[in-house]
Amino acid sequence: MKSALKPCLTSMLSGGVLLGALSLSAHAGSLINHTEYLDYKLPKKIEEKCAARDNCPDIEVKYLNSNQAWINTLTNARINNLVVNSKPTESAPITKKNSPAAVRAAIDDFVNSQFTDLPADSVFVYSLTVTPEYLGHVNDFELFEINSYVFTGGAHGMPYSEYLIFDQQSKKQIQLTDMLQPNKKSRFKALAYNAYKEWVKTVDDDVTSYEKNWPFTLSDNVTLTDKGVDIRYQHYSIGPYAYGMPVLNVPYDKLSGIIKPRFIPK
């Protein structure tokens, strides 16, 4: 996978809106990608209250604005879904569209909840961040990642990461099932399980004992790399919070006959 070049081309607009960095791909289709902040303002009553207390909620939502409109539509629909839910969710196909009004209403509810759920003297500041990132490409597939972070008090916030694969040929989002050859999911799962056991060895000396507490499950949150298929796990999926969001890798040399040939780098 060729890495995207990311020259910093940020500029401040009137009203404090910042445009994100421009990323240029070496792909033949010349995907040009940048992100734009959602133009959101706190409700007046909330702004007055939190400004006086110096504890205004932190909201940072970015949208993809590339030269591929269909990729923008799918990516930004998923971003809207994450904002409307305002909490981590499992990776899933984009099936629901949310209007700009619904997104703003969800954020309004999120920031209002800081002042209804927490005591007046609380030091906590609610935070909601959702942003897309271009990862590059493999063959005809453009690769993105959506990262989000939600904090509503307590010991820590909850990060979330989701891969998106877009097929330039079919103009569709690709799921793990689209990548696998017929009746090969069990073989892919076995390879992923082997990768899981190798990862466990980096955090625990006793794989058997560890697996009793944090058993293996197959995540469909996958992407392509120059070395193989990466499988992302959320916090608490296969390990405690302190272990982060593990990424397991299944090398391409083990995937021959399991994934379709067009998903293996040329």
N, C-alpha and C positions, 0 to 999 in steps of 0.2 A: 504494500500500500504506500503510495506516495503521500508524503505529508503536505498539508496545506501551508502555503507561505502566508504569513500574517503580519504585514506591515501595519503599524499603528497609525490609523487615519481618523482618530477621534476628533470631534469638533463640538463645541458647546453651542446650542441653539438658544433662541430667546425663550424665556420661561424655564430655563434650567434643564431642558431635555438634552441628553447626551446620546450621540450616535455611536454605536459600537465599532470595533475594528473590522476592516475589510480583509477577507481571505480569498486568495486566488489559488485555484487548483491547476495542476499541470495536465488535467484530464483533457482529452481531445474536445469535449463539449464545452470547455472553458466555463465551468461553473463559477460564477462570481457571487460571493456571499457576504452579507453583513447583517448585523442585528440592530434593532431599534427598540428603545425603551417604550413601554406602554405609558401614554400620557395620562397619568392618574394623579389626582389631588385628593388629599384627605378631606372628608366632610368638614364643613366649617366649625361645627360644634366640637368635633374631635380635635381638630387642629388647635383651637383655642385652649382646650383643656390640656393637651399634651405639651403644647409650647410652654405653658405656665409651669408645668411639672418637669420639663426637659426630658420627656420619655415618649416621644412620638414613635409609633410603629414604623418599622423599616420594610418598605415594599419595593421590590426590584423585579419587574417582569419584562423580559425581552422577547421580541418576536423575530423570526427569520424573514429576511427580505432579500432573497437571491434572484438571479435571473431565470430561475425555474419556477414558474408560478404554481405548478401542480405540487411541487415539493413544499413550497411555502404553505399552501392550503392544508396539506396533511400534517405538517409539523406544527403549525400554529393552532390547528384544531386540538391537537394533543396537549399543547401548552395550555389552552383555554380549559380543557378538561381537568388538568392538574390544579389550575387556579381555582376553578369552581369547587373542586373537592377540598382544596386547601389542606390536604394531608397526603402522605405517601400512598400509592396504590400499586398493585402488581401490573407489570407490563401487559398491555392488551391492545388489540387492533383498535384503530380509531373508528368508533361507531356512532358518536354523538357530536353534534355541533352545538356550540354555545354562542349566543349573541354577545356583542360587546356590552350590552346592558346587563346581561346575566353575569358576565365577568366582573364588571364594576360593582354590581350588587354583592357578589361573593366577597370581593375585597373589602367593601364597606362593612359587611358582617364580620369579617376577620378582624379588622382594626377595632370595631366596636366591642368585640368580645374581650379585648385586653382590659377594657374599663368596666366591664360587667363581671368578668370572671375573677379578676385579681383585686386585692385590697388597694385602697387609694394610695397607701405608702409603699407599694411594691416597687422593687428596683428593676423588675423584668420588663423588657421591651419586646413585643411580638415582632417576629420577622418572617417574611414570605419572599422567597427568591425562586424564580423559574427562568432558565436561560438555555438556548440551544447552542451547540458547538459543532462545527464542521470537522470531521475526523479525516477526510480524504476519500479515496475511492479504491476499489478493486475491480478490475475489468469494467463492466458497464454499471456497477453498483456504487451509488453515492452514499456515504456513511455519515450519520449524524448521531449526536448524543444530546439528550435533554437532561440537565441537572437541576434539581430543586432542593430547597432547604426550608423547613418549617420549624419555627421555635415559638412555643407558647408557654414558656416557663419551665421550671424543673431543672434537672441536672444537665440536660443537653437537648439540642434540637434534633430533628430527624432529617438527614440527607436522603436523597433519592436519585437514582440514575437509570436512564432508560435509553437503549440503543434503537436507532431507526435505520433501516436499510431501504434504499429506493432504487428500483430497477429502471434504468433509462430506456430500456427496450419496451417494456409493458406499461411504463408510467404508473407503477403500482408500488405500494409498500410491501416488502418481503418479510414473511414470518419464518420461523424455524421449519415449520412443516413444508413450506415452499422449497426449502433448500435440500431437504432429505429425499433420497430416492425411495421408491415404494417399499414399504415394510422394513425400513432400516432404522426406525426410531429406537428400537431396543438396542441395536448395536451402537448407535450414537450415545445412548444413555450409559452403556457400559464403559465407553471411552471417557465420558464425562465423570463417571464414578471413579475411574482410575486417577483422573486429574484431581478429583476431590481428595482422595487419599494422599496423594503427593502433597497437596496444599496443607492438609492437616498436619503432616510431618513437620511443617515449618512453624507450627504454633503449639504442637503437643507431641510428646514422645510416645503416647499410647493411643494409637489410632482407634482401636476397638473401644476403649473407654470413652474417647471423645465422641465417637459415632453414636453411642447410646444416648448422649445428651443432645447432640446436634446431628441428627441423621441426614443423610444425603437426599436431596430432591433434585430433579432436573428442572432448571430454569429455562424458559424460552426467550429470555432476554439476551440475545446473541448479536454479535457483529463479526465482520470479516477483518482480518489483519494480513500483513505480509507473511506471517508465520503459520496461521491457522485460524480456527474459530474461537473467539473469546466468549465466555459465558459469564454474565454479570449476576451477582446476588446482592439483594438488599440487606441492610442491617437485620440481624436476628434470623435470617433465613437458614444459614448453616453455621452460625457462630454468634457469640455474644457481641454486644455493641462495640466493645473495645477492639474487635478484630476488623472493623470497618465493613466495606462492601467488597467481598472477595471477587476476583476474576479468575476463572479457570480457563486454561487454554488447551484445545485439542489440535495438535499439529496436522497440517494437510497430508503429510505422508502416512497418517493413520486413517485418513478419511476417504481414500480412493474406494469407489464402489458404494460409499455411504451417502455422500452428498453429491449433487449433480455436478458434472464437470465444469459448467460455466461459472460455478462459485469458487473454483480454484484458480489462483492468479496465473495468468499466462506467462 
